[in-house]
Amino acid sequence: MRSAPLPQALRERKEGRALLWLGSALFFGFALLPLVALMGAAIPGRPLRYLADPMLQQALRISAITSLIATTLVVVTGLPVAYLLARYRFRGREVLDTLIDLPMTLPPVVAGVALLLAFGRAGWVGQHVDGMLDALFHRDVHIPLSTTAVVLAQAFMAAPFFIRSARAGFETVPLQLEHAAMTLGRNRWGVFWAVTVPLAAPALLAGVVLAWARALSEFGATLMFAGSLPGVTQTLPLAVMGAMEIDLDLAIALSVLSLVLAFGALIGAKLVVRQWRL
């Protein structure tokens, strides 16, 4: 079969590239338009003026504390899960893998209801935990409508993002390197920390940032399980909803702050990962 003449092939290549650019421009236009509208609605200097607002400061403090605790919880519990899925083949592995991804597709409100049924005062676990906490602290202690509930909701929704990334990072580490390190006298635990983790570090770091950003932006599950109590469970996303009812400018300032935090975290992670690989 004869190939197309060179001028015709170049013309078809240019037309294909033009279609790609057109499709990309349409997507980026759609994706960026709401963000540009949000930034445009924030009159220069107005978001900074609201930094002293008690509602914003409380929401920012709660979001910072709970998202960091939730991310730490996700890393501690998710790291062995990611390594297990990356290195071992066992019966039910695909089912486990699907269950880990489920919070990514599950409506957050449904996740909040599930957490309430599990950890609420009459929940499967909550009824026993609440009794132990009451006996330990000698007062009425419960998980729902508390800062602990915020952390649990954030960790539940953020865990898949870290585990996905960590698993991909572990899979890029050749198994032969681990075996070679073990032949030099290292046990599996030592090889994991001395060989596997450093080589998978860029993916692990990316997973940590994605999990933190997801925890910071969590809304539906937190609202259903923890409520929106100012100074206790009202995170930045919940504060935006509350501010929309009383002060649009404050809601815009909270939204811009959330956008800046998310954008800064992603850019920072990309720069760190790039420098790590260099």
PEHU-V47363 format. One record per residue. N is the residue number from 1. RES is the residue in one small letter. PHI is phi in whole degrees, 0 to 359 (999 if undefined). Layout:
((N | RES | PHI) (N | RES | PHI))
//
This chain:
((1 | m | 999) (2 | r | 280) (3 | s | 281) (4 | a | 292) (5 | p | 305) (6 | l | 302) (7 | p | 301) (8 | q | 293) (9 | a | 297) (10 | l | 294) (11 | r | 295) (12 | e | 296) (13 | r | 293) (14 | k | 294) (15 | e | 296) (16 | g | 296) (17 | r | 295) (18 | a | 296) (19 | l | 294) (20 | l | 297) (21 | w | 295) (22 | l | 295) (23 | g | 298) (24 | s | 294) (25 | a | 296) (26 | l | 296) (27 | f | 295) (28 | f | 294) (29 | g | 297) (30 | f | 293) (31 | a | 287) (32 | l | 271) (33 | l | 304) (34 | p | 297) (35 | l | 291) (36 | v | 296) (37 | a | 297) (38 | l | 296) (39 | m | 294) (40 | g | 291) (41 | a | 286) (42 | a | 275) (43 | i | 301) (44 | p | 311) (45 | g | 92) (46 | r | 293) (47 | p | 302) (48 | l | 294) (49 | r | 295) (50 | y | 275) (51 | l | 298) (52 | a | 272) (53 | d | 292) (54 | p | 302) (55 | m | 297) (56 | l | 292) (57 | q | 296) (58 | q | 295) (59 | a | 296) (60 | l | 295) (61 | r | 296) (62 | i | 295) (63 | s | 297) (64 | a | 296) (65 | i | 292) (66 | t | 292) (67 | s | 292) (68 | l | 291) (69 | i | 295) (70 | a | 297) (71 | t | 295) (72 | t | 299) (73 | l | 299) (74 | v | 295) (75 | v | 294) (76 | v | 297) (77 | t | 274) (78 | g | 273) (79 | l | 299) (80 | p | 296) (81 | v | 295) (82 | a | 298) (83 | y | 292) (84 | l | 300) (85 | l | 290) (86 | a | 280) (87 | r | 248) (88 | y | 237) (89 | r | 245) (90 | f | 209) (91 | r | 293) (92 | g | 86) (93 | r | 298) (94 | e | 293) (95 | v | 295) (96 | l | 298) (97 | d | 298) (98 | t | 293) (99 | l | 297) (100 | i | 294) (101 | d | 282) (102 | l | 304) (103 | p | 300) (104 | m | 287) (105 | t | 252) (106 | l | 286) (107 | p | 303) (108 | p | 305) (109 | v | 296) (110 | v | 295) (111 | a | 299) (112 | g | 296) (113 | v | 296) (114 | a | 297) (115 | l | 296) (116 | l | 294) (117 | l | 290) (118 | a | 272) (119 | f | 247) (120 | g | 290) (121 | r | 300) (122 | a | 253) (123 | g | 285) (124 | w | 301) (125 | v | 261) (126 | g | 302) (127 | q | 296) (128 | h | 274) (129 | v | 294) (130 | d | 299) (131 | g | 296) (132 | m | 293) (133 | l | 293) (134 | d | 298) (135 | a | 290) (136 | l | 287) (137 | f | 261) (138 | h | 58) (139 | r | 201) (140 | d | 287) (141 | v | 238) (142 | h | 216) (143 | i | 279) (144 | p | 301) (145 | l | 59) (146 | s | 225) (147 | t | 297) (148 | t | 300) (149 | a | 296) (150 | v | 299) (151 | v | 298) (152 | l | 296) (153 | a | 296) (154 | q | 295) (155 | a | 295) (156 | f | 298) (157 | m | 279) (158 | a | 268) (159 | a | 306) (160 | p | 302) (161 | f | 293) (162 | f | 287) (163 | i | 296) (164 | r | 301) (165 | s | 293) (166 | a | 296) (167 | r | 298) (168 | a | 299) (169 | g | 294) (170 | f | 295) (171 | e | 291) (172 | t | 279) (173 | v | 276) (174 | p | 301) (175 | l | 296) (176 | q | 297) (177 | l | 295) (178 | e | 294) (179 | h | 295) (180 | a | 295) (181 | a | 294) (182 | m | 291) (183 | t | 291) (184 | l | 270) (185 | g | 107) (186 | r | 278) (187 | n | 277) (188 | r | 299) (189 | w | 297) (190 | g | 294) (191 | v | 295) (192 | f | 301) (193 | w | 278) (194 | a | 269) (195 | v | 241) (196 | t | 293) (197 | v | 298) (198 | p | 299) (199 | l | 288) (200 | a | 266) (201 | a | 304) (202 | p | 302) (203 | a | 291) (204 | l | 296) (205 | l | 297) (206 | a | 299) (207 | g | 295) (208 | v | 298) (209 | v | 294) (210 | l | 297) (211 | a | 295) (212 | w | 296) (213 | a | 296) (214 | r | 292) (215 | a | 296) (216 | l | 295) (217 | s | 263) (218 | e | 298) (219 | f | 228) (220 | g | 298) (221 | a | 296) (222 | t | 296) (223 | l | 297) (224 | m | 287) (225 | f | 264) (226 | a | 250) (227 | g | 76) (228 | s | 230) (229 | l | 265) (230 | p | 304) (231 | g | 82) (232 | v | 235) (233 | t | 232) (234 | q | 279) (235 | t | 276) (236 | l | 302) (237 | p | 299) (238 | l | 291) (239 | a | 294) (240 | v | 299) (241 | m | 298) (242 | g | 295) (243 | a | 291) (244 | m | 299) (245 | e | 275) (246 | i | 234) (247 | d | 204) (248 | l | 296) (249 | d | 297) (250 | l | 294) (251 | a | 298) (252 | i | 295) (253 | a | 298) (254 | l | 296) (255 | s | 294) (256 | v | 296) (257 | l | 299) (258 | s | 298) (259 | l | 297) (260 | v | 297) (261 | l | 298) (262 | a | 295) (263 | f | 295) (264 | g | 296) (265 | a | 295) (266 | l | 293) (267 | i | 296) (268 | g | 300) (269 | a | 295) (270 | k | 297) (271 | l | 294) (272 | v | 295) (273 | v | 297) (274 | r | 296) (275 | q | 294) (276 | w | 296) (277 | r | 289) (278 | l | 288))
//
